[in-house]
Amino acid sequence: MIDKPARRRLLPAVLSIACACVPGCNRSQTSPSVQTGPGAGASSAATRLQSLVGICANPAPANNAGLAKSDPLFFAWGLFLYINCPSQVGPSQPVEWETWKPNYAVYLPGGKPPAAWGTLSPRVLLAQPEIDGSTLHDKNGQPVLNEIRMNKATFDYLVGRKLYSKAAQLAFFSDPSGPPVAFPQDSLEIKAAWLILTPGDPGNARYYTTRSSYVDSGGQTHQVLAGLTGLHISSKVLPNWFWTTFEQVDNQIRTQAPATVLIPHDVQQFNDEVHAALPAASVWRNYNMRGAMTAFTNPDGNAAILSNTQLETEFQKSSSCITCHNLATRGSASQGRLHSSRPPPPAFMATLGRPAIHRTNTSTHFKSRSATTLTTRSSPTVRRQTRQSSTKRWILSGRCAKPSNKQ
């Protein structure tokens, strides 16, 4: 048995979690990690499922790299259920990940140091657009809200390296002798999408809910009841991180997001098995895993695709968590990108085209003109801009959905 503080240390994260932002592959959503491990008979399978759904009572280490590689579906569901365990004995809320630091309490104006771990800011859900600039709404026209949170391992590493400010990030690139960025294995981060619910609606019982404030596009603050519609999870358990995403089953009924990519059959089959093993009253029976990702390509050599209808609504057929987060980083012209994982294989990089510059506010995104895929190659124009204007230089600070513009 593992006590609560130890359990938190065992959890895995990434500096950012917008599992998306790589438009252009146009292939079906499959994953190199959708294969389950070798079958061991019905009795053994049932025992494994019971250990999975009972993870809150009998926690197991969440940094098992072997399991993440050999049986990623099992590992993904275990990770999802584990971080959704109650964070304290007795009350069912908050769950574990809701006690983590939100990114708005880490990346502060002026690059100020964030408050110490354990100091939790009031919850504010954000009505921010997705990475492609679009905003998802529900059937009543209200925006789907979101938030990003990081666990203590991620937070401690960022604070220890002072990577919470743009100035410190640029200083990192000015010192070639400095150590590389290497997050600890138990780092983990989530990105959550939330639906604004109508109090008293019987359908609310199908959601994990919270009460929070949110600021609308006009600057007005509202108090709302919100239901969880989507959850990205990223773990440093593997060198290139482990990526998985979950959705509430009524999303296509309650929101304007179509499911342009269906959940693969083997993934849905495992979802059904987990649902059947969960207690009848568990709200998590209303959530499906859409897949898990551990590599840039599938066994057939095609690009691995993974999307969430609530967070990559308009480009589900071309969304790749691992590619986005590996390539959407930028440093100095001489030192290249800030690597938080292993680079993609040369054969994969050869499929990317020449970069073009696309600005969002003060940030620069590098996209391929040929395949509209994020690329690492730096053009002379990019290098000139990097040298000439410090206000336009940036390092992603891990947020594919909203690159850092902090000083």
SELUM-782782 format. One record per residue (C-alpha): residue number from 1; x, y, z. Coordinates in Angstrom, 3 decimals, always signed. Layout:
<sites>
   pos         c1         c2         c3
   NUM          X          Y          Z
...
</sites>
This chain:
<sites>
   pos         c1         c2         c3
     1     +0.000     +0.000     +0.000
     2     +1.257     +3.482     -0.852
     3     +0.354     +6.531     +1.203
     4     -1.166     +9.613     -0.473
     5     +1.986    +11.782     -0.704
     6     +3.947     +8.873     -2.130
     7     +1.173     +8.207     -4.612
     8     +1.428    +11.757     -5.931
     9     +5.176    +11.425     -6.384
    10     +4.657     +8.299     -8.430
    11     +2.422    +10.002    -10.913
    12     +3.789    +10.865    -14.299
    13     +3.552    +14.968    -17.096
    14     +4.677    +17.299    -19.708
    15     +5.366    +20.983    -19.774
    16     +2.169    +21.383    -21.789
    17     -0.754    +19.440    -22.932
    18     -2.575    +20.640    -25.980
    19     -2.640    +17.268    -27.703
    20     -3.031    +18.588    -31.183
    21     -1.777    +21.302    -33.474
    22     -0.411    +19.218    -36.313
    23     -2.882    +19.685    -39.164
    24     -2.383    +17.832    -42.404
    25     -1.928    +14.051    -42.218
    26     -5.543    +13.166    -43.043
    27     -5.297     +9.566    -41.926
    28     -7.555     +7.506    -39.722
    29     -7.070     +7.747    -35.981
    30     -5.016     +4.763    -34.965
    31     -2.213     +4.554    -32.487
    32     +0.988     +2.581    -32.007
    33     -0.272     +1.900    -28.538
    34     -3.677     +0.395    -29.082
    35     -2.524     -3.198    -28.860
    36     -3.198     -4.902    -25.555
    37     -0.753     -7.298    -23.959
    38     -0.713    -11.060    -24.477
    39     -3.926    -12.743    -23.404
    40     -3.711    -14.811    -20.271
    41     -7.177    -16.338    -20.023
    42    -10.541    -15.015    -18.881
    43     -9.812    -15.405    -15.177
    44     -6.516    -13.540    -15.393
    45     -8.091    -10.818    -17.516
    46    -10.896    -10.345    -14.994
    47     -8.372    -10.115    -12.157
    48     -6.411     -7.468    -14.033
    49     -9.572     -5.459    -14.667
    50    -10.503     -5.598    -11.002
    51     -7.041     -4.338    -10.047
    52     -7.493     -1.556    -12.569
    53    -10.875     -0.310    -11.385
    54     -9.828     -0.694     -7.741
    55     -6.729     +1.444     -8.146
    56     -7.882     +4.100     -5.644
    57     -8.072     +1.535     -2.850
    58     -4.908     -0.283     -3.891
    59     -2.673     +2.190     -5.740
    60     +0.165     +0.908     -7.868
    61     +3.161     +2.832     -9.229
    62     +2.162     +4.921    -12.242
    63     +5.678     +5.022    -13.697
    64     +5.803     +1.475    -15.088
    65     +7.495     +2.065    -18.439
    66     +7.286     -1.608    -19.353
    67     +3.509     -1.631    -18.969
    68     +3.182     +1.675    -20.819
    69     +4.962     +0.113    -23.804
    70     +3.545     -3.416    -23.706
    71     -0.081     -2.652    -22.817
    72     -0.705     +1.071    -23.362
    73     -4.499     +0.793    -23.215
    74     -4.375     -0.774    -19.771
    75     -1.775     +1.758    -18.632
    76     -3.849     +4.673    -19.996
    77     -7.045     +3.633    -18.210
    78     -5.079     +3.044    -15.008
    79     -3.559     +6.505    -15.257
    80     -6.961     +8.083    -15.924
    81     -8.621     +6.370    -12.972
    82     -5.660     +7.024    -10.690
    83     -5.497    +10.780    -11.212
    84     -9.284    +10.863    -10.782
    85     -9.075     +9.261     -7.334
    86    -10.249    +11.508     -4.472
    87     -7.305    +13.549     -3.222
    88     -8.256    +13.032     +0.422
    89    -10.005    +10.435     +2.545
    90    -13.747    +10.977     +2.760
    91    -14.857    +13.692     +0.310
    92    -15.164    +12.618     -3.322
    93    -13.810    +15.975     -4.495
    94    -11.412    +17.323     -5.444
    95     -9.816    +14.504     -7.397
    96     -6.038    +14.185     -7.500
    97     -5.305    +16.305    -10.565
    98     -7.512    +19.152     -9.350
    99     -4.978    +19.773     -6.567
   100     -2.189    +20.397     -9.098
   101     -0.948    +23.815    -10.183
   102     -2.912    +25.486    -13.002
   103     -0.671    +26.970    -15.666
   104     -1.984    +30.498    -15.036
   105     -0.486    +30.229    -11.540
   106     +2.914    +29.183    -12.939
   107     +3.474    +31.417    -15.998
   108     +2.958    +34.804    -14.348
   109     +3.125    +38.343    -15.789
   110     +6.674    +39.636    -15.846
   111     +8.050    +36.146    -15.356
   112     +7.601    +36.336    -11.588
   113     +8.319    +33.167     -9.576
   114     +5.152    +31.189     -8.843
   115     +3.934    +30.605     -5.303
   116     +5.182    +27.481     -3.552
   117     +3.543    +24.126     -4.146
   118     +0.475    +23.688     -1.967
   119     -0.636    +27.283     -2.527
   120     -3.637    +26.787     -4.787
   121     -5.109    +29.739     -6.666
   122     -8.901    +30.146     -6.945
   123    -10.157    +28.071     -9.838
   124    -10.757    +29.918    -13.089
   125    -11.798    +28.063    -16.234
   126    -10.768    +29.727    -19.470
   127    -12.806    +30.384    -22.592
   128     -9.759    +30.157    -24.853
   129     -9.812    +29.118    -28.505
   130     -8.279    +25.842    -29.615
   131     -4.823    +25.791    -31.209
   132     -6.242    +26.459    -34.696
   133     -8.054    +29.564    -33.434
   134    -11.540    +28.056    -33.438
   135    -13.801    +28.045    -30.370
   136    -16.064    +25.113    -29.596
   137    -19.567    +25.856    -28.290
   138    -22.300    +23.713    -26.843
   139    -25.738    +23.377    -28.433
   140    -26.864    +26.476    -26.488
   141    -24.051    +28.612    -27.889
   142    -21.969    +28.696    -24.706
   143    -18.202    +28.179    -25.021
   144    -16.531    +24.965    -23.924
   145    -14.048    +25.977    -21.215
   146    -10.589    +24.573    -20.507
   147     -7.697    +24.464    -18.065
   148     -4.155    +23.080    -17.908
   149     -2.565    +21.690    -14.734
   150     +0.799    +20.149    -13.833
   151     +1.763    +17.816    -11.036
   152     +4.443    +18.508     -8.434
   153     +7.234    +16.782    -10.340
   154     +6.661    +19.028    -13.357
   155     +6.256    +22.138    -11.224
   156     +9.402    +21.474     -9.182
   157    +11.463    +20.957    -12.319
   158    +10.214    +24.177    -13.925
   159    +10.870    +26.182    -10.775
   160    +14.270    +24.588    -10.252
   161    +15.332    +25.545    -13.788
   162    +13.390    +28.867    -13.695
   163    +11.735    +27.956    -16.978
   164     +8.508    +29.673    -15.955
   165     +9.700    +32.970    -17.553
   166    +10.712    +33.873    -21.068
   167    +13.811    +35.671    -19.772
   168    +15.057    +32.522    -18.046
   169    +14.276    +30.438    -21.103
   170    +16.306    +32.773    -23.317
   171    +19.124    +32.717    -20.765
   172    +19.070    +28.942    -21.021
   173    +19.764    +29.195    -24.742
   174    +22.601    +31.660    -24.262
   175    +24.593    +29.088    -22.301
   176    +25.546    +26.113    -24.531
   177    +27.231    +24.401    -21.586
   178    +24.028    +24.191    -19.547
   179    +22.293    +20.864    -18.956
   180    +19.507    +19.886    -21.368
   181    +15.851    +19.993    -20.437
   182    +15.067    +16.602    -18.914
   183    +11.834    +16.279    -16.970
   184    +11.741    +13.534    -14.313
   185     +9.936    +10.308    -15.133
   186     +7.065    +11.043    -12.764
   187     +6.167    +14.341    -14.484
   188     +2.597    +14.627    -15.654
   189     +0.218    +17.265    -16.972
   190     -3.419    +17.391    -17.980
   191     -5.587    +19.576    -20.157
   192     -9.304    +19.483    -19.352
   193    -12.353    +20.677    -21.305
   194    -15.522    +21.658    -19.441
   195    -19.158    +22.120    -20.488
   196    -21.265    +24.791    -18.763
   197    -24.196    +22.887    -17.248
   198    -27.680    +24.009    -16.323
   199    -28.209    +23.418    -12.574
   200    -30.961    +20.889    -11.928
   201    -30.634    +19.145    -15.296
   202    -30.920    +15.362    -14.676
   203    -28.286    +14.804    -17.374
   204    -25.679    +16.429    -15.146
   205    -25.368    +13.145    -13.233
   206    -23.534    +11.721    -16.273
   207    -20.655    +14.185    -15.788
   208    -17.899    +14.716    -13.290
   209    -18.761    +18.251    -12.179
   210    -17.191    +21.220    -10.438
   211    -18.166    +24.757     -9.558
   212    -15.882    +27.436    -10.880
   213    -15.665    +30.955    -12.215
   214    -14.887    +31.821    -15.797
   215    -14.235    +35.065    -17.623
   216    -16.088    +35.493    -20.914
   217    -14.806    +37.237    -24.036
   218    -16.237    +40.519    -22.785
   219    -14.293    +40.357    -19.527
   220    -17.291    +39.468    -17.380
   221    -16.822    +36.890    -14.605
   222    -19.451    +34.169    -14.160
   223    -19.959    +31.452    -11.554
   224    -20.867    +28.205    -13.271
   225    -21.509    +24.513    -12.757
   226    -19.223    +22.735    -15.201
   227    -19.100    +19.141    -16.426
   228    -15.885    +17.475    -17.601
   229    -16.101    +16.748    -21.343
   230    -12.516    +15.919    -22.241
   231     -9.177    +15.148    -20.582
   232     -5.726    +14.973    -22.156
   233     -3.031    +13.264    -20.075
   234     +0.691    +13.300    -20.803
   235     +3.285    +11.364    -18.813
   236     +7.094    +11.309    -18.964
   237     +7.051     +7.589    -18.167
   238     +8.575     +7.058    -21.656
   239    +11.392     +9.057    -23.328
   240     +8.947    +10.553    -25.840
   241     +6.219    +10.783    -23.185
   242     +3.024     +8.776    -23.002
   243     -0.088    +10.433    -24.451
   244     -3.732     +9.542    -23.956
   245     -7.075    +11.334    -24.110
   246    -10.601    +10.693    -22.773
   247    -14.065    +12.065    -23.585
   248    -17.526    +12.093    -22.062
   249    -19.840     +9.887    -24.128
   250    -22.528    +12.555    -24.743
   251    -20.240    +15.117    -26.356
   252    -21.769    +14.849    -29.810
   253    -25.236    +15.375    -28.278
   254    -24.395    +18.281    -25.972
   255    -21.720    +20.154    -27.955
   256    -21.282    +21.244    -31.566
   257    -18.253    +18.968    -32.026
   258    -18.703    +16.172    -34.569
   259    -16.791    +12.918    -34.192
   260    -15.043    +12.988    -37.557
   261    -12.706    +10.226    -36.370
   262    -14.229     +7.243    -34.634
   263    -12.660     +5.482    -31.674
   264    -10.771     +2.428    -33.023
   265    -12.594     -0.867    -32.484
   266    -10.001     -2.398    -30.154
   267     -9.904     +0.748    -28.037
   268    -13.694     +0.829    -27.728
   269    -13.749     -2.854    -26.877
   270    -11.383     -2.221    -23.980
   271    -13.461     +0.800    -22.923
   272    -16.506     -1.465    -22.723
   273    -14.625     -4.001    -20.613
   274    -13.503     -1.321    -18.148
   275    -17.008     +0.183    -17.983
   276    -18.464     -3.227    -17.153
   277    -15.920     -3.709    -14.359
   278    -16.495     -0.289    -12.779
   279    -19.139     +0.100    -10.046
   280    -22.598     +0.835    -11.431
   281    -22.633     +4.270     -9.807
   282    -19.212     +5.323    -11.094
   283    -19.384     +8.468    -13.208
   284    -16.303     +7.250    -15.097
   285    -18.474     +4.711    -16.904
   286    -19.572     +7.708    -18.989
   287    -16.063     +8.388    -20.275
   288    -14.264     +6.735    -23.179
   289    -10.575     +6.587    -23.951
   290     -9.987     +7.621    -27.563
   291     -6.556     +6.045    -27.757
   292     -2.978     +6.176    -26.510
   293     +0.197     +7.266    -28.258
   294     +3.803     +6.226    -27.662
   295     +5.538     +6.822    -31.027
   296     +5.481     +9.096    -34.062
   297     +4.289     +6.348    -36.390
   298     +2.122     +3.251    -36.303
   299     +3.561     -0.219    -36.980
   300     +2.473     +0.213    -40.623
   301     +4.673     +3.291    -40.939
   302     +1.833     +5.813    -41.158
   303     +1.813     +8.857    -38.914
   304     +0.157     +8.181    -35.550
   305     -2.997    +10.234    -35.054
   306     -4.806    +10.954    -31.786
   307     -7.462    +13.603    -31.174
   308    -10.189    +14.743    -28.820
   309    -13.357    +16.263    -30.292
   310    -13.426    +18.870    -27.501
   311     -9.844    +20.046    -27.951
   312     -9.022    +19.368    -31.622
   313    -12.507    +19.838    -33.030
   314    -11.670    +20.981    -36.568
   315     -8.592    +18.845    -37.261
   316     -9.277    +15.476    -35.685
   317     -7.961    +13.627    -38.749
   318     -4.523    +15.207    -38.502
   319     -3.935    +15.699    -34.777
   320     -0.767    +14.212    -33.291
   321     +0.076    +14.893    -29.643
   322     +3.636    +13.607    -29.809
   323     +4.522    +15.427    -33.030
   324     +3.009    +18.698    -31.878
   325     +4.826    +18.810    -28.579
   326     +8.137    +17.633    -29.981
   327     +8.269    +20.095    -32.859
   328     +6.400    +23.159    -31.595
   329     +9.329    +24.587    -29.663
   330    +11.770    +27.267    -30.640
   331    +15.072    +28.532    -29.298
   332    +17.960    +30.613    -30.615
   333    +19.171    +30.274    -34.192
   334    +22.418    +28.661    -33.053
   335    +21.010    +26.212    -30.522
   336    +17.743    +25.215    -32.150
   337    +14.779    +23.944    -30.200
   338    +14.212    +23.244    -26.548
   339    +13.965    +19.443    -26.521
   340    +11.818    +17.879    -23.827
   341    +11.784    +14.488    -25.566
   342    +13.713    +12.567    -28.189
   343    +13.591    +14.022    -31.712
   344    +11.512    +12.239    -34.359
   345    +13.265     +9.802    -36.690
   346    +14.957    +11.281    -39.817
   347    +12.561     +9.414    -42.108
   348     +9.639    +11.116    -40.399
   349    +11.280    +14.541    -40.569
   350    +11.900    +14.048    -44.298
   351     +8.152    +14.130    -44.869
   352     +7.925    +17.688    -43.528
   353     +8.065    +20.664    -45.857
   354     +9.655    +24.110    -45.776
   355     +8.544    +26.253    -42.825
   356     +6.276    +29.254    -42.977
   357     +5.661    +31.704    -40.158
   358     +2.238    +32.125    -38.585
   359     +1.791    +34.539    -35.694
   360     -0.755    +34.336    -32.898
   361     -0.468    +37.424    -30.701
   362     +3.265    +37.646    -29.837
   363     +3.985    +34.007    -30.627
   364     +5.324    +32.385    -33.762
   365     +4.193    +28.986    -34.999
   366     +6.248    +27.146    -37.598
   367     +4.168    +25.197    -40.069
   368     +5.079    +23.274    -43.176
   369     +3.802    +24.770    -46.414
   370     +3.606    +21.400    -48.106
   371     +1.866    +19.307    -45.473
   372     +0.779    +21.974    -42.968
   373     +2.702    +19.987    -40.376
   374     +4.843    +21.601    -37.698
   375     +8.511    +21.526    -38.572
   376    +11.823    +22.278    -36.897
   377    +13.705    +23.745    -39.824
   378    +14.581    +27.397    -39.369
   379    +14.508    +29.722    -42.381
   380    +16.732    +32.836    -42.682
   381    +13.630    +34.953    -42.053
   382    +13.002    +33.132    -38.816
   383    +16.619    +33.542    -37.760
   384    +16.563    +37.274    -38.524
   385    +13.392    +37.754    -36.505
   386    +14.878    +35.811    -33.631
   387    +17.941    +38.062    -33.561
   388    +16.206    +41.362    -34.198
   389    +13.167    +41.312    -31.961
   390    +13.328    +39.921    -28.480
   391     +9.603    +40.566    -28.101
   392     +8.891    +38.017    -30.816
   393    +11.318    +35.358    -29.575
   394     +9.777    +32.576    -27.626
   395    +10.158    +29.111    -26.319
   396     +6.968    +27.140    -26.196
   397     +7.134    +26.559    -22.453
   398     +5.261    +23.504    -23.307
   399     +1.982    +25.018    -24.384
   400     +1.149    +23.983    -27.909
   401     -2.270    +25.512    -27.450
   402     -0.961    +28.816    -26.155
   403     +2.773    +29.452    -26.517
   404     +4.407    +31.503    -23.811
   405     +4.367    +35.258    -24.204
   406     +5.548    +35.973    -20.675
   407     +8.665    +38.069    -20.121
</sites>
